[in-house]
Amino acid sequence: MNVDQAMRIIVKPYITEKTFAMVETESKICFIVERSATKPQIKEAVKTLYKENVKGVNTARTIYGKKAFVQFENVEKARDLATKIGML
């Protein structure tokens, strides 16, 4: 997967108080993703864009679009990525 494809899948990070707390408690970051994106595609897109290994992906459809809750190996990796993308 190249960067252009990954940028089409990952639309933007989704930042609320709840998702902000998920970084510290569950080592998860929430993204708004393309509606047709699958879990393996989301995992590969995050790996391509941010060079981090993903432990798991959960998705949910909402009025804001499709959300992907991406879990990382540990809290430090999630915190570092959240800082890099401007969440923290």
Contacts in CASP RR format, 6 or more apart in sequence:
PFRMAT RR
TARGET T0000
AUTHOR 0000-0000-0000
METHOD contacts of the structure
MODEL  1
MNVDQAMRIIVKPYITEKTFAMVETESKICFIVERSATKPQIKEAVKTLY
KENVKGVNTARTIYGKKAFVQFENVEKARDLATKIGML
1 41 0 8 1.000
1 44 0 8 1.000
1 45 0 8 1.000
1 48 0 8 1.000
2 48 0 8 1.000
3 48 0 8 1.000
3 49 0 8 1.000
5 45 0 8 1.000
5 48 0 8 1.000
6 44 0 8 1.000
6 45 0 8 1.000
6 46 0 8 1.000
6 48 0 8 1.000
6 49 0 8 1.000
7 45 0 8 1.000
7 49 0 8 1.000
8 34 0 8 1.000
9 33 0 8 1.000
9 34 0 8 1.000
9 37 0 8 1.000
9 41 0 8 1.000
9 42 0 8 1.000
9 45 0 8 1.000
10 31 0 8 1.000
10 33 0 8 1.000
10 42 0 8 1.000
10 45 0 8 1.000
10 46 0 8 1.000
10 49 0 8 1.000
10 68 0 8 1.000
11 31 0 8 1.000
11 32 0 8 1.000
11 33 0 8 1.000
11 34 0 8 1.000
12 31 0 8 1.000
12 32 0 8 1.000
13 29 0 8 1.000
13 30 0 8 1.000
13 31 0 8 1.000
13 32 0 8 1.000
13 85 0 8 1.000
13 86 0 8 1.000
13 87 0 8 1.000
14 30 0 8 1.000
14 31 0 8 1.000
14 32 0 8 1.000
14 64 0 8 1.000
14 67 0 8 1.000
15 30 0 8 1.000
15 87 0 8 1.000
19 28 0 8 1.000
19 29 0 8 1.000
19 30 0 8 1.000
20 87 0 8 1.000
20 88 0 8 1.000
22 28 0 8 1.000
22 29 0 8 1.000
22 30 0 8 1.000
22 69 0 8 1.000
23 29 0 8 1.000
23 75 0 8 1.000
23 78 0 8 1.000
23 79 0 8 1.000
23 82 0 8 1.000
23 87 0 8 1.000
23 88 0 8 1.000
24 75 0 8 1.000
24 79 0 8 1.000
26 71 0 8 1.000
27 55 0 8 1.000
27 71 0 8 1.000
27 72 0 8 1.000
27 73 0 8 1.000
27 74 0 8 1.000
27 75 0 8 1.000
27 77 0 8 1.000
27 78 0 8 1.000
28 69 0 8 1.000
28 70 0 8 1.000
28 71 0 8 1.000
28 72 0 8 1.000
28 78 0 8 1.000
29 69 0 8 1.000
29 70 0 8 1.000
29 72 0 8 1.000
29 78 0 8 1.000
29 81 0 8 1.000
29 82 0 8 1.000
29 85 0 8 1.000
29 87 0 8 1.000
30 67 0 8 1.000
30 68 0 8 1.000
30 69 0 8 1.000
30 70 0 8 1.000
31 42 0 8 1.000
31 46 0 8 1.000
31 67 0 8 1.000
31 68 0 8 1.000
31 70 0 8 1.000
32 64 0 8 1.000
32 65 0 8 1.000
32 66 0 8 1.000
32 67 0 8 1.000
32 68 0 8 1.000
33 42 0 8 1.000
33 45 0 8 1.000
33 59 0 8 1.000
33 66 0 8 1.000
33 67 0 8 1.000
33 68 0 8 1.000
34 66 0 8 1.000
35 61 0 8 1.000
35 65 0 8 1.000
35 66 0 8 1.000
37 45 0 8 1.000
37 66 0 8 1.000
37 68 0 8 1.000
39 56 0 8 1.000
39 57 0 8 1.000
39 59 0 8 1.000
39 68 0 8 1.000
42 57 0 8 1.000
42 59 0 8 1.000
42 68 0 8 1.000
42 70 0 8 1.000
43 54 0 8 1.000
43 56 0 8 1.000
43 57 0 8 1.000
43 70 0 8 1.000
46 52 0 8 1.000
46 54 0 8 1.000
46 70 0 8 1.000
47 53 0 8 1.000
47 54 0 8 1.000
50 81 0 8 1.000
50 84 0 8 1.000
50 85 0 8 1.000
52 72 0 8 1.000
52 77 0 8 1.000
52 81 0 8 1.000
53 72 0 8 1.000
53 73 0 8 1.000
53 77 0 8 1.000
54 70 0 8 1.000
54 71 0 8 1.000
54 72 0 8 1.000
55 71 0 8 1.000
55 72 0 8 1.000
55 73 0 8 1.000
56 70 0 8 1.000
56 71 0 8 1.000
57 68 0 8 1.000
57 69 0 8 1.000
57 70 0 8 1.000
57 71 0 8 1.000
58 68 0 8 1.000
58 69 0 8 1.000
58 71 0 8 1.000
59 66 0 8 1.000
59 67 0 8 1.000
59 68 0 8 1.000
59 69 0 8 1.000
60 66 0 8 1.000
60 67 0 8 1.000
60 69 0 8 1.000
61 67 0 8 1.000
71 78 0 8 1.000
72 78 0 8 1.000
72 81 0 8 1.000
79 88 0 8 1.000
82 88 0 8 1.000
END
